[in-house]
Amino acid sequence: MKPLLRRQLRRPRQKKFRKPTLKFSPTAWSKLRYLRDLGPSEVGAFGISDPEQLLCVQDIELVSQRCTEVTVKFDDAAVADFFESHSDAGRQPQEFGRIWIHTHPGSSALPSAVDVETFERCFGRCDWAVMCILARNDSVYAELRWRQGNVLLPMQVEIDYSQPFQGTEFQEWEYEYQDNVLIEEHHLSHAQDWGFDEPTSLAEWNDQDRMQVLEEFGAPHQPVRETGNASGTNWQDRCTPRSTLDAQHSGELP
């Protein structure tokens, strides 16, 4: 067979799919981990983006919410105030209202059935939106929803050290948590808001509903990557340990 004909009969090479990347500044990532570890429940927030890089999160901002070990419910009035304040500051909705972030108290960052339903219901009419989940063991999951064509793309998550970033502000972050997060233990008083009627206790659920909600306590998901120049130092080393902060609050340290 002639070489030219052989080349013509070859199957075309498939292009390798490259996942889109959700980036966090070291400060934003530090804040997200700190908020996650302040309590036993899930915590939800909006990611504030760089106007020039909408998939680069520069800050994490809480709104008033009720949380359990398996759900987060934002207060409608608080969300409206959040959008109004950022709009008044001259920001566009895609800079502050498209990246939904929340934590899982378990070891898996995979979205539960409740997460999927909430993402569809609250962000389904946006041109694009991102759901990002951080689990207790630092496993992370992120997906980009593109309304045109109803496309869902898995994302990789990176901590970006290539841009300047601010230091940690543990005390301010804790005040923000205390002002906005109300933990509801062992029951879901807002069941109807999430698309199905749950009993007041996990023990009372049928097997199917229990598996849907507790699936997040499975295997870990993908790790977080670090990019840019971290000067050979893990980002955690840049943060004041929580024990030191507690000692400062108690007056044991100057």
C-alpha positions in Angstrom: 0.0 0.0 0.0 1.3 3.4 -0.9 2.3 5.6 2.0 -0.1 8.4 1.0 -3.0 6.0 0.9 -2.0 4.5 4.3 -2.0 8.0 5.9 -5.4 8.7 4.4 -6.8 5.5 6.0 -5.6 6.3 9.4 -8.1 7.1 12.0 -8.0 10.8 12.9 -6.4 11.5 16.2 -8.7 12.6 19.0 -7.9 15.8 20.7 -7.1 15.3 24.4 -9.8 17.0 26.6 -8.4 19.6 28.9 -10.4 20.4 32.0 -11.1 24.0 32.7 -9.4 25.2 35.9 -11.0 26.9 38.9 -8.2 28.9 40.7 -8.1 30.2 44.2 -5.8 32.8 45.6 -3.9 31.5 48.7 -5.9 33.8 50.9 -9.3 32.7 49.5 -8.3 29.1 49.9 -7.1 29.6 53.4 -10.4 31.3 54.3 -12.5 28.5 52.8 -10.6 25.9 54.8 -10.8 28.0 58.0 -14.6 28.4 57.7 -15.0 24.7 57.0 -13.3 23.8 60.2 -15.2 26.2 62.5 -18.2 23.9 62.9 -19.6 20.4 62.3 -21.9 21.4 59.5 -21.7 22.3 55.9 -21.0 25.9 55.1 -21.9 27.7 51.9 -20.5 30.8 50.3 -20.1 32.8 47.1 -16.8 33.1 45.3 -15.7 36.6 44.4 -13.9 36.5 41.1 -11.1 38.6 39.5 -12.9 40.8 36.9 -10.2 39.9 34.4 -10.3 36.1 35.3 -13.8 35.1 36.2 -12.6 31.5 37.2 -10.1 32.9 39.6 -11.5 33.3 43.1 -10.0 36.2 45.1 -12.3 36.1 48.1 -15.0 34.0 49.8 -18.1 35.7 51.2 -20.8 34.3 53.4 -24.4 35.2 53.6 -26.9 34.4 56.3 -27.7 30.7 56.2 -29.0 27.7 58.1 -26.8 24.7 58.0 -26.9 21.0 58.9 -24.4 18.2 58.4 -25.9 17.6 54.9 -27.5 20.8 53.7 -27.1 24.6 53.4 -30.0 27.0 53.0 -29.3 30.6 52.2 -31.6 33.3 53.5 -33.4 34.9 50.5 -33.3 38.4 51.9 -29.6 38.0 52.6 -28.8 36.9 49.1 -30.8 39.9 47.7 -28.7 42.2 50.0 -25.5 40.5 48.8 -26.3 41.1 45.2 -27.4 44.7 45.8 -24.3 45.6 47.7 -22.0 44.2 45.1 -24.0 45.8 42.3 -23.8 49.2 44.0 -20.1 48.7 44.2 -20.0 48.6 40.4 -19.4 44.8 40.0 -21.2 42.6 37.5 -23.1 39.5 38.6 -20.6 37.2 36.9 -18.0 38.6 39.3 -19.7 37.6 42.5 -22.9 35.5 41.8 -21.7 32.6 39.6 -19.5 30.5 41.8 -21.3 28.6 44.5 -18.9 27.0 47.1 -19.8 24.8 50.0 -18.1 22.3 52.3 -18.8 18.7 53.3 -18.1 17.6 56.8 -17.3 14.1 55.5 -14.4 12.6 53.5 -15.9 12.9 50.0 -16.4 16.1 48.0 -18.6 14.4 45.4 -22.0 16.2 45.1 -25.0 14.6 46.8 -28.4 14.5 45.2 -29.4 17.5 47.2 -26.4 19.4 45.8 -27.2 18.6 42.3 -30.9 19.6 42.7 -29.9 22.9 44.4 -27.3 23.8 41.7 -29.9 23.2 39.0 -32.7 25.1 40.7 -30.7 28.1 41.8 -28.2 28.5 39.0 -29.9 26.8 36.0 -31.0 30.0 34.4 -27.5 31.6 34.5 -25.4 31.6 31.3 -22.7 29.7 33.3 -22.1 28.8 36.9 -19.6 26.8 39.0 -20.3 24.4 41.9 -17.2 23.8 44.1 -17.2 21.4 47.1 -14.4 21.1 49.7 -14.5 18.1 52.0 -13.0 17.8 55.5 -9.9 15.9 54.3 -9.2 18.6 51.6 -10.5 16.5 48.7 -12.3 18.8 46.3 -14.8 18.7 43.5 -15.7 21.3 40.9 -17.9 21.5 37.8 -18.7 24.2 35.3 -22.3 24.3 34.0 -22.7 26.0 30.6 -26.4 26.8 29.9 -26.0 26.8 26.1 -26.2 23.1 25.2 -26.8 22.2 28.8 -23.1 21.2 29.2 -21.5 20.1 32.5 -17.7 20.1 32.5 -15.5 18.7 35.3 -12.9 21.1 36.6 -9.6 20.9 38.2 -8.8 23.1 41.2 -5.6 25.0 41.7 -4.1 27.4 44.3 -2.5 30.2 42.3 0.6 31.8 43.9 1.5 33.7 40.7 -0.4 36.8 41.8 0.0 39.0 44.9 -2.2 38.0 47.8 -3.1 39.3 51.2 -2.5 37.6 54.6 -4.9 35.7 56.7 -7.5 37.4 58.9 -8.7 34.7 61.2 -10.5 36.9 63.7 -12.5 38.7 61.0 -13.3 35.4 59.3 -14.6 33.9 62.5 -16.8 37.0 63.1 -18.2 36.6 59.6 -19.0 33.0 60.4 -20.7 33.7 63.7 -22.8 36.5 62.1 -24.0 34.4 59.2 -24.0 30.7 60.1 -26.8 29.1 62.1 -26.3 25.4 62.7 -29.4 23.1 63.0 -28.4 19.8 64.4 -29.9 16.4 63.5 -32.9 17.6 61.6 -33.8 19.5 58.4 -36.5 22.0 59.3 -36.5 23.4 55.7 -37.0 20.0 54.0 -39.5 21.2 51.4 -37.1 23.8 50.1 -34.8 21.0 48.8 -37.3 19.1 46.7 -38.4 16.2 48.9 -39.9 15.7 52.3 -37.3 14.4 54.8 -38.2 13.1 58.2 -36.8 15.0 61.2 -34.1 12.4 61.8 -31.7 10.5 59.6 -32.7 7.3 61.4 -36.3 7.7 60.2 -35.4 8.0 56.5 -36.0 5.1 54.1 -32.9 3.4 52.6 -33.0 5.3 49.3 -33.2 8.8 50.8 -30.5 8.0 53.4 -28.2 6.7 50.7 -28.7 9.8 48.5 -27.8 12.2 51.3 -25.0 10.2 53.0 -23.2 9.3 49.7 -20.9 12.2 50.4 -19.2 10.2 53.1 -17.5 7.9 50.6 -14.1 7.8 49.0 -11.9 11.0 48.7 -12.0 12.8 45.4 -9.2 14.7 43.5 -6.6 16.7 45.4 -5.9 20.4 45.0 -3.0 21.5 42.8 -0.7 24.4 43.6 0.5 26.7 40.8 2.9 29.6 40.6 5.9 30.3 42.9 5.2 29.2 46.4 8.9 29.6 47.4 9.0 26.0 48.4 6.6 26.6 51.3 3.3 25.0 51.7 0.5 27.6 51.9 -0.5 26.4 55.4 2.9 27.5 56.7 1.9 31.1 55.7 -1.1 31.0 58.1 -1.2 31.6 61.8 -2.1 28.3 63.6 -5.5 28.2 65.2 -4.0 27.4 68.6 -2.0 30.7 68.4 -5.2 32.6 67.5 -7.1 31.1 70.4 -4.2 32.1 72.7 -4.3 35.6 71.4 -8.0 35.8 72.0 -7.6 34.5 75.6 -4.8 37.0 76.3 -2.1 34.4 76.7 0.0 36.0 73.9 0.7 39.6 73.3 
